[in-house]
Each structure stands twice: as structure tokens, then as C-alpha cells.
Amino acid sequence: MIILRDTDEKEGRWDFDLNSYSDVQFEIVDEELLVGDYTTPRLRADRILAVEKKTIGELCGCVTGDRERFQEQVRQMSETLRVGYVVINGHWKNRRNDMQKTIIRTMISWTQRWPNVHWHFFEIDAGAEAFCFRILDLGERNLSEGKL
């Protein structure tokens, strides 16, 4: 499997440790992606799925000062792909009360507008990374088996 990683992913990018995923042969290719931060060539070509990676700090910035740009990313993900994932390392419950409300209201509002974009929070980065890897792996398998 070839994993495409957006060239804009520099800080905190996932490298998918080979020892953790020994059941799948893969390589990572850095490439400019128009939608999401991680996908595969086939999933992108068939417009199936992509993963947008955020830390909780990035998400806080994206739902406040950088809201319009992030909203456009989520809209584009929804309209371009069959399914999109926003995978967040960290949890909203660890934020100030007003930020918690902003995050929750944004997720609810945007999920109602774009129901094919799914939001997932993980307390540790390794969990978020593993979830992303398995999304891509199962997407590839389902595509190969004609299930997508």
C-alpha cells in the first residue's frame, strides 16, 4: 500500500512505524494533496476517502480564527469524497468551557451540513495514528474486494 501524505504536513506528521503495522507492506510518499492530509493513490483517484489530521491545539485555531478556511476544507472533503475523516489528537474536554462549546457546536453544525465527514478524538497520538492507518488499510481492502 502506498500512503500519500500531504507535503503541508510537517509538524507532528505521522510516519506509521513499520513495526506497529507489520501485517501490511506500505511506503509513504509525500505529495501535495488537494483534500485531506493522508490517503492512498487509489482512494484518491476513485474519490473514496481522505483523513484530515489535527492536534487539539490546531483544531481550536481552526474553529476560531482560521474558521473560514477550515470550514472550506471540510465542505470540500464532503463534496469531493464519499467519506472524510477528521482525526484529532487530544480531546475537547481538556479545553476551557467556552472553547469546549465552540468545538462541540462546530462539530454538530458541520456534521449536520456534511454528514459524510466523521470526527474522531484520541487522547494519545499513537491511537490517532493507528486509526488513520487502519482507515486507509481497510479502505484499500474494501476497494479491492469491490465493497466500495
C-alpha positions in Angstrom: 0.0 0.0 0.0 1.2 3.5 -0.8 0.2 6.1 1.7 0.1 9.7 0.4 1.0 12.3 2.9 0.3 16.0 2.2 3.5 18.0 1.7 2.0 20.6 4.1 2.1 18.0 6.9 5.4 18.9 8.6 4.9 19.3 12.3 3.8 16.2 14.1 3.3 14.2 10.9 2.7 10.5 11.1 5.4 8.1 9.9 3.5 4.9 10.7 6.2 2.8 12.4 6.8 -0.3 10.4 7.0 -2.5 13.5 3.5 -1.4 14.5 1.9 -2.4 11.2 3.9 -5.5 10.2 0.8 -7.1 8.7 0.7 -4.6 5.9 3.5 -3.7 3.5 3.5 0.1 2.8 5.5 3.1 1.9 4.8 6.8 2.5 5.0 9.2 -0.4 4.9 13.0 0.3 2.8 14.7 -2.3 0.6 17.8 -2.5 -3.0 16.7 -1.7 -5.9 18.9 -2.6 -8.1 17.3 0.1 -7.0 15.9 3.4 -3.6 15.1 4.8 -3.5 11.3 4.2 -5.0 9.0 1.6 -3.8 6.4 -1.0 -3.5 6.8 -4.8 -6.5 4.5 -5.4 -8.7 6.0 -2.7 -7.9 9.5 -4.1 -8.4 8.5 -7.8 -11.8 6.9 -7.0 -12.7 9.8 -4.7 -13.4 7.5 -1.8 -11.8 8.9 1.3 -9.1 11.0 3.0 -8.0 11.8 6.5 -7.5 15.3 7.8 -5.2 15.3 10.8 -5.4 17.9 13.6 -4.0 18.3 17.1 -6.4 19.7 19.6 -4.5 23.0 19.5 -4.8 23.2 15.7 -8.5 22.4 16.0 -9.0 25.2 18.5 -7.4 27.6 16.0 -9.4 26.1 13.1 -12.8 26.7 14.8 -12.0 30.2 15.8 -9.6 32.5 13.9 -9.0 30.2 11.0 -12.6 29.0 10.8 -13.5 30.0 7.2 -10.5 28.2 5.7 -11.2 25.0 7.8 -14.9 25.1 7.0 -14.0 25.3 3.3 -11.7 22.2 3.8 -14.5 20.2 5.4 -17.0 21.3 2.8 -14.6 20.4 0.0 -13.9 17.0 1.7 -17.6 16.3 1.9 -18.4 17.3 -1.7 -15.3 15.6 -3.3 -15.2 12.3 -1.4 -17.5 9.5 -0.4 -16.3 9.8 3.2 -13.9 12.0 5.0 -12.4 11.7 8.5 -11.1 14.5 10.8 -8.8 12.7 13.3 -7.9 14.8 16.3 -5.1 14.1 18.7 -6.4 15.4 22.1 -9.8 16.0 23.5 -12.1 19.0 23.7 -13.0 18.2 27.3 -9.4 19.3 28.2 -10.1 22.9 27.0 -11.7 26.0 28.5 -15.5 25.8 28.8 -16.1 28.4 26.1 -13.7 26.5 23.7 -15.5 23.3 24.5 -18.8 24.8 23.5 -17.3 26.2 20.3 -15.8 22.8 19.3 -19.0 20.9 20.1 -21.3 23.3 18.3 -19.0 23.4 15.3 -18.9 19.6 15.1 -22.7 19.3 15.4 -23.4 22.1 12.9 -20.9 20.8 10.3 -21.9 17.2 10.8 -25.4 18.1 10.1 -24.3 20.0 6.9 -21.8 17.4 5.8 -22.8 14.1 7.3 -20.2 12.1 5.3 -17.3 13.8 7.3 -16.7 11.9 10.5 -14.9 13.4 13.6 -12.8 11.2 15.9 -10.9 12.3 19.0 -8.0 10.3 20.5 -6.2 11.0 23.8 -2.8 9.9 22.5 -1.2 10.5 19.2 -0.4 6.7 18.7 -4.2 6.0 18.8 -4.9 8.7 16.3 -2.1 7.5 14.0 -3.2 3.8 14.3 -6.8 4.8 13.5 -5.7 6.7 10.4 -3.6 3.8 9.2 -6.5 1.3 9.6 -8.9 3.7 7.8 -6.5 3.6 4.8 -5.8 -0.1 5.0 -9.4 -1.1 5.2 -10.4 1.4 2.5 -7.8 -0.2 0.2 -9.0 -3.7 1.1 -12.7 -2.8 0.6 -11.9 -1.2 -2.7 -10.0 -4.3 -3.9 -12.9 -6.5 -2.9 -15.5 -4.4 -4.7 -17.2 -3.3 -1.5 -16.6 0.4 -2.2 
